[in-house]
Amino acid sequence: MIHITYMVPYPELEDLVYKSFAAHPQKDMLNLTISVISADRLEEADFQCDVLIARGYTAERLNRLKLRIPQIEVHITGYDIINALEECRTQFNPGKIGFVGAYATIHSARKLRGLFHCDIEIYSSETIHDIKAAIVRAMQEGCDSIIGGHLVNRCAKELNVNAVLIKTGEEAITQALNEAIRTVEVMRQERAKAEIFQTIAQCSHDGIVYVTFNGRIDTINESALTMFSDKEIDFYHKSLNETIPDMVSHFKEVIASGKEKNNVLHQLNKQVLSANYIPVITDNTVAGVVINFQDITKIQQVEIQIRKKMSAKGLQAKYHFDHIIHKSKLMGQTIETATKFSRVSSNVLLVGETGTGKELMAQSIHNASNRHTGPFVAVNCAALPDNLLESELFGYVEGAFTGASKGGKIGLFELAHNGTLFLDEVSEIPITFQSKLLRVLQEKEIRKIGADKVIPVDVRIIAATNINLKKLVQEGQFRQDLLYRLDILKLYIPPLRKRQEDIYKLFMHYVGEFNQKFNTSIQKLAPDALEMLIAYDFKGNVRELKNIAERLCALNASKIINKEAMQMALFPQDIDEDAGFGETEATIRTDRIRNEKELLMKALAAANHNKSQASKALGIDRSTLWRKLKKYHIHI
């Protein structure tokens, strides 16, 4: 609902406003209040509305009051002036007419002066106090009648001068109502955007400060205030030089150049901050600078956790082509192609849906190549925060920043020297980092953070993706030149639905593994159970098939699996949609129809924030879970 207060200077206009309002197509969304008040009494009014509408001197006076409420001026049209002139000629038959009004009204009157045979003189009066003086002057210069607005008519009558009121027509009223609606809608949209941006800034774990062109802090989020907790300063609307002087020189540089600066290190109190300076450009002019920064110590803590997880995985490939269980001709051809790829050192791009075994294939290619004695280093690009990619892949030297490990850190490219670097989920590498990766692939050398020399590296890249990279290139999310460097030898790993001959062999292999684990003795499937298994659509491919085999072994003690048992394994019973969220895999799967972010958070809570258990319950792999956590900014 939009609350409009319409200021009418004379009572007769009130009925016309109501008439125009009643005919307006959007009247149901409007709440109209009409205030009959003259311009010289506006200070007495208490306006409680979204927008004000006024004309003439009332509009001019409202503008001078500097109200926070937007104001729409009702423009006097040429048609309104013509009507007033005709009425003046009919009523007074004047020899000379004096037109008294503000500049905007006079501008319209000048265009119409030549249409009438009587003499018309125009007198400008920009304020209420000028009106009487303008009328007196008009009379001294031979005018015997005056036309103008409500106040002009009131002053003319006090001076015993003939006067005609310029009345507002329906067209002008409707135009004013339309403009008022548009103004309020735009203001509400802008207010909503501002609140969204403010919420995003306040929810961010990074410190965010916006500094205007003249060096004053306009916005600062809670994370930034926490980082500056030792400073007992009110930051809002204070100068950057007064509050954070260490950042002034970089701020001025970005203001002057209009180009961003990244990874600038600042020592503030006992903290070391990594800051990025991003210019805000409007109408080709730098309006200010957004400074976002992170506490290096916290970044290093995250880095240590990630490195522990990665080091636990080891640098050796343990799978060979013999480990790829298959029966189908299609998979045999795929392995044959992969074997040919292993004989050369060209980069390989593995393409396949989630759960098809891309890392298994990558390890097999490595172990069949002449690099098999070298390291196999796997990195999930979706699992690494953007700000750690460079330090993880390239490493850093001692003293690169405060808190850096003594002796520096070896990057993954250097660790993979003379071996293979497996870049899983390569589509998740941010576009801003892709140029640095491209340079390493072109030059075959890296420069550690903080180093002044380059290190040559001999690394074969095997990249993997379940996303169409060419489509990402078209969308501007992936560099085409980087794709050319990665997509030299492409290997498509088919999903299970395209190689159904492999399903039974794979399934019984995993049944054998879980028989040992659960001390069960399942030996075979009944024909109708096998038929149901083959017909199932494995959206999670081999990973989902393994989960089903585990579920089947956990639920059954018989040697032969019948159709009913297979159905229970393939389609676990759902809970009612209205039921509460339990901590079972079936519950989490049933809740998939709900908001995805809420589902992720519930799954993590049900698994006590164990990502392996949560991803298993959701039926997705850990890398997909990582990617979704990054997408929705879920921090655990």
N, C-alpha and C positions, 0 to 999 in steps of 0.2 A: 504494500500500500504506500502511495506517495501522498504526503500531506502538503498541499499547496495553499499559501495565503495570497489572495489576490487583493491588492490595494486599489480601491476605487476612490478618486478624488471628489466625485459628486454622486449623489444617490441614484440618479437616473441610470447610471452605468451598471448598477447592481443587477437589475433585471436582465440586461443584455448578457452579462457574464453568466448568470444562471442558465439562460437560454442556450448559450454556446456550450456550456458544460454538459447540459442534458443531451445535446446532440453529438457529443464527442464519442468516438468509437471505443475509447479506453477509459470511459468514466468509471467502470467497476473497480479499476485499480487506483482511483484517485479519491482523496479526501479533501474537499474544497472548503476553505474558510474565506469569506469576503469581509474585508475590513474597510469601512467607509471612514477615511481619515485624510486630512489635508497634509501637504508636505511640511507645513510649519509646526505640526504636532507629532512628528514621528518619534521624537525622543521619549514620549510618554508610552509608546507601544511596547508590549512584551511579545516577541515573535517566537512561537513554538511550532516550527514547521520544517520541511525539508528544502523548500524553495519559495522565494518571494517573487511576485509579479507586480510591476508598477509601470507608470508611464510619466513622461515629462519631468516636471520639477520633483515629483515624488521619487522617481527613479534616480535622479541626480542627487537628491538629498540622502537616499539610502546608501548610495555608493560612497558618499562622504562619511557616513557613520562607521565604515569599515567593519561591517557585520561578518561573522563567520558563515552565515547562511548565503548560498548563491542567490543572485538576483537576476531576473529576466526583465528586460525593458520592452514594453509594448510600443512598437514603433508606429507613429502617426503616418498613415499612408497618404499618397496623393489624392486618393478618393475621399478621405476624410476632410482634407483641406478644401477640395472643390465643393463639397457639401456646405462647409462653413462659409465660403465666399458667396455661394449662391444664396444662402440664407441671409447674409449681411446685405447683399444688393436688394433682395426682396423686402426685407424689413426696414432698412434705413435709407436706401437709395443714396449711398454715400458718394461724395465727390472724390475722396481719397481715403483709402483703407490702410490702416497701420497693422502690420502682422508682427506680433510680439511672441518670441519663443526662444528655446535653446538652439544651439547650432544645428543639431541633427534634424530638427523639425524645419528650420529655416532653409536648409539645403534642399528639402523636397519642395518648399514653397517657391524658391527661385525658379525651379524648372517650370512651374505652372503660371508664373506671373504674366507671361506673354499671351496666355489663352484668354484673358479677360480685357475688356475694353476700358474698365475703370482704372484709375491710378492706384497702384499698390506699392507701399513702401515697407521694407523689412527692417526690423529692429531686434538685435540680438541681446539677450539677457541670460547669462549663464548661471546666475544664482537668484534666489528668491528676492534678495535685497535689491537687485537691479530692476525688478519689474516696474515699480512705480516710476522710477527715473526714465525708463524706456517709454512708458505711456505719456509722461509729461513731454518728453522730447517729440514724440509723434504728434501730439496736439500742437506744439509750437511750430512744427513744420507743415501744418495744414491738414492733418488727418482728422476726419470727423467721426470715424468709427474704428473700432479695434477688434481683431479676432485673435484668439489664443486659447490657452488651456484654462483650467478651473481657477488657478490663482490669478492669472491675467484678468479673467472676467471679474473676479472679486475686487481686485484693485481698481479696475476701470469703473465699477459701480461706485466705489468710495470717492472717485474723482468726478462722478457724474458724466462719464463718457459712455457713449453707446458701445456695446460689446456683444460678440457672438462667440459661443463656446465651440471649440473643435471637438467633436464627439468621436469616440472610438467605434469602429465598425466591427461586425462579427468576424470578418476575415482576420483582422489584426488580433482579436482575442484568441481565436483558434490557433493562429501561428504561435502566440505566446505560450499557450498550453502545451503545444507540441514540443516547443523548445525547452520548456520546464521539465517535461517527462524525459527528454533525451539527456538533459544536464544531470538530473538525479541518477538516471541509470548508469551513465558514464562514471559519475562520482562513486557510486556503490561498487561498480566493477573495479575501479582503481583502488578503492579502500580494501576490497577483498584480496586483490593482488598483493597489496602492501602487507596485509596481515598474513598471507601465505608465505611471502618472502621472510617476514619477521619470524614466523614459526619455524621455517626451515633453518634460519640462522641460529635461532635459540636451541634447536634440537641437535645442531652439529657439534661433534666432539672437537672440531677444530676451532681455534680462536678466530673470530671474524670482526674486523673493524672497517667501517667505511669513513673515509676522510674526504671532505669536500675540496674543491679546487683551491680555496683560500687557506687550506691546512687545518680546518677544524673538524673534530670528530663528531660525526652525525649519528652513527649507529655503532654499537658494540655489544656483542652477545655475551651470554653468561659464561661460556667457556673462556673467553678472553679475560673477563673480569676475575675469574678464578686463577688464571695464570698470573695476573697482576695483583694478587691478593695482598702482597706485602706493601703495595703503594696505597696510602690512604688519600686517594684523589678521586674527585668526582669527574669522570672522563667526559661525560656528555657535554657537547658544545664547547669543550676546551680545545686549545690548540695542540697539535701533535708535538710541537716543540716544547710545550710546557709539560706534557704527560709522558711521552715516549720519545725523547730527543734522538735516540739511537736510530730511529727509523726515518728521520726527516730527510737526510741526504738521498736515500733511495726513493722516497716519496717524490721529491723534487725532480729527480731524474726521470721517473715515469711520467710525471706531469709534463715535462719538457719534450720527451720523446714520443709519448703516446704508445710505448711498447712495454709489455710486461717483463718483470724480472722474477726469476724463480730460484728457489733453494738458497735464499740469502740467510746466513747464520747470524743470530744476534745473541749476545750474552746479556741477559737481564736478571739481576739478582743472582740466584744460584741456578737459574735455568738457562738452557741453551735452546733457542727456538729456531726452527727452519721456516722462513717466511716467503710467501709469494705475493708480488705486487701486481695487481691486474687493473689497468685503466678502465674507467667507465666513460664511454664515448657517446655523446649525443650531438646530433647535427654537426658531425665532423669536428667536434670540440671535446677536449678532455674535461669532463665535469667533476671528476674526482677519482679516487683510487680505492679499490677493495684490497685490504691486506688480510690474507688468511695465513695462519701459522700453527705449527704443532710443536709440542714438547718433544725434543729429540730423545729424551730418556724413555718416554712412553713408546716411541717408535722402536727404540732398541729392544724394549721388553717384548714387544710383538715379534720383532725380528728373531729374538732368541727362541721364542716358542715355536716359530715356524721352522727355524733351522734344526731344532731338536726333532721335530716331526719328520723333517726331510732326511736328517742324518740317520734316523732309525730305519728309514727305508733302504739305506745303503746305496752304493754306487755300482752295483753289479747286476747285470741282467741274468735272471735265473731261468727264463723260458726259451725254448727252442721250437722250431716248426713241428717237431714230433709231439709237442704238448698240445697242439691244436687238434682237438677231437673233431673229426668230420667223417662224412660218408658221401656227401653230395659232390657231384662233378663241378658245380659252381665254386664251392669252397676249395676244391682241389686246384682249380684254375687260378683262384686268387692266391693260394700259397705258391703255386708255380711262378706267378708273376712277381710275388714278393721275393722269392729266391733269386730271380734274375736281378732285382733291385739291389739285393745284398752284395752282389759282385762288383758294384761300382760305388763311388763315394758321393754321388749326387744327392742333393736334398730330396726328401720324400714327404709327400702330404698324404696322410691317411684320412679318409673320409668315410664316416659311417655313423649310424644312429647310436644313441646311448646304449651301453651294454653289449656292443658287438665284439668287444675284445681288441680295441685299438692299441692299448699298451702291450698286450700279449703279442700282437703282431710286430710292434716296434722292437720289443726285446728280441724276438726271433730273428728279425732282420739284422739287428746288431750282432747277435751271436753267430750268425752265418757269414758275417762280413770279415774282411781282413782287419777290422778294428776290434775284434772280439776280445782281444787281450787288454784293450783299453777300457776306460770307465764308461758306464751307461748312467747318465744323470737325467733324472726325470723331474720336471717341474710342472705343476698345475698352475697355469696362468690365471685361472679364475680364483685360486685360493690366495694369491698374493695381493695385498693392498697396493694400490697404484704407487704410493710414495716409497715402497720398498723394492719395486721392480729393478730399478737401476742398481741399487746396492747389492741385491741378491744375484743378479746376472753378471754384473761387472766387478763387484767388490769395491773395497776402499782401502786407502793407505792409513797408516797410523797417524793420528793427528788431523785427519780430514775434518773432524768435528769433535767437540768436547764429548767425552764418553765413548769414543770409538775404541774398539778392542785393541789392546796392545799388540803391535805387529800388523794391525790391519786385518782385513778379511779377504779370503780368496773367493772370487765370484764363481758362479756355476759354469760360465764359459771356460774359465781357467781350469776348473775341476774336471771338465769334460775334454780337456786337451788330449788329442790322439784317440778320442773315443766318439761317443754319440750323445747329443743333447736332445732329449725328448721334450718338446713343448706341447703339452696337452692343453686342450681348450684354448688354442692359439687365437681364436676369434675374440677372446676377452682382453687381449693386450690393448690398453688405451691408445687412441689415435695419436696422442701427444708423445708417446714413447716409441711409436713404430719407426719413426725416422732414425732414432738412435740404434735400434735393432737392425734396420736396413743397412746402416753404415758398417756395422760389425760384420754382417754377412758379405758385404761387398769388399771391404778392406781386409777381412780376416785378422783383425786386431782389435784390442779393447783398450780403453783407458779407464783405470780405476778412479773412483771419486777422490778428488784431492791429489791425484798424481799428475806429474808433468811429463810423463813418457807413456808410450803405448807398448802393449804386450802382444806379440803375434800368437794366434791360437789356430790350431788345426782341429776343427770340430765339424762333424756331420750333423746336420739338423734333420730330425724326423718330427714333423708337426702333425697334430691331430685335431680334427674339428667335427662337430655334428651339426654345423651351421653352414649354409651356402655362402662362402666367402665372396664370390662374385657379386652376390646381391648386396653384401655389406659394402663392397667397393662402390656400387651404384648409389648407395645411400650415404656415401661419404664417411663411413665408419671404419673402413679398412683401406690402407694404401695399396694402390694397384701395383706399384713397383715392388713392394714387399711381397705381394702375392706371387709375382713372377719369380722372385727369389726362392720362395717356398715350394711353389707348384711346378717343380721340374719333373719329378716322377710321382704321379698320382695313383693311389691304390684305393679302390672302393671296396669296403668290407660289407658284404651283403647282410641284411637282417635275416632273422630266422624264418620269417614268412616266405622268403625267397629260396630257402634251402631246407624244406621240410624233412628231407631225408636224414638230416643231421639231428633232428629233435630227439628221437628215441635213443640214439647212441649217446648223446650228451646227457640226456636225462638219467639213463641207467648208470652212467659214470658217476654223476653226483649222488645218486641213490646209494651206490657202493660206498662213497665217502661217508655219507651220513649213517649208513648201516653200522659202520665201525664206530662212529662218534656216539650214536644213541643206543648201540647194542641191539639193533633190530636186524631182521633177516628177510627183507623184501627181495624177492627174486625176479618177479616179472609182473607185467600188466595184463589184465584181462583184455580181450579184443575191443570191447566197447569202451574201456577206459583208455586204451591206446588211441582209439579213434577220436575220443574227446580231447586228448592231449594234443594230437596232431592238428586238430581243427582250431585250437586256441590261438588267439592273436597276441603274440608275445611282444607287447609294446616296449618292454624293458629288455627284450632279446635274451641273451645267454644269462645275464645277471638275474632277470626275473625267473627264468627257467630254474636256475640254481635255488632261488628262494622257494619255489613251489616244491622242488624235490626235498628241501629241508623240512618244509611244513608237512609233507606227506609222511616222511619218516618219523616225525615227531608225533603224529596222530595215529599211526597204524602199527600194529604188531604182527599182522598176518603176512604170509609169504607172497600171496597174490593180491594185487590191488584191483578191486572191482570199480565199476562206474561210479557208485555212490561215494566211495572214498576219494576218487579222483575229482569228483565234482566239489567236494568239501575243500580239497587242496587248491583247486583252481579258483573257486568262488567262495571265499570265506563269508560266513553269514554277516550281513550288514546289520547295524543297529538302526532304530527309528531315527528319522531325520530330526525329530524334536527332542531326542534324548540328550543327556549331558555327555560331555566328552570324557571317555574313559582312557585308559592307558594301554590299550591293546592295539595291535597292528590293524585289526579290522575297523576299529573306531577311527583311527587316523585316515584310513583309506576312504571310509564312508564320508568323512568330513571334507573330502576333496572338493565338493561342490561349493563349499563356503569360500570366503575371501582367502586368497592364497597366502597373503601375509599372515593373517590370523592362524591359518593352518600350520604354517611353518613354526610360529611361536608356540602353538599348542604342542606340536610334535616334539620340539626341543624341551619343553617343560615336562612332557610325559617321559622323556628319556633322560631326565636330569641333566640336560644340556650336553649329553653325549652325542656328538654329531654322527658317529657311525651307526648307533642305534636309531637315531632319528631318521637318517637317510634310508636305512633299511626298512623302517616302518612306513615311510612314504613311498617306497618302491622306486627310489632314485639313487644314483651313485653320489658319493661324497662331493665330487667336483660340481655336479649340478646343484647340490645343496649349497655349496660355497657361493656359486654364482647367484643363486636366488637370495642368499643372505646379503650379499653385496648390493644386489638390485634394490632391495627394500631397506637397506641401511640398518639391518638388525645386528647389533653388537652383543657378543656374549663373551 
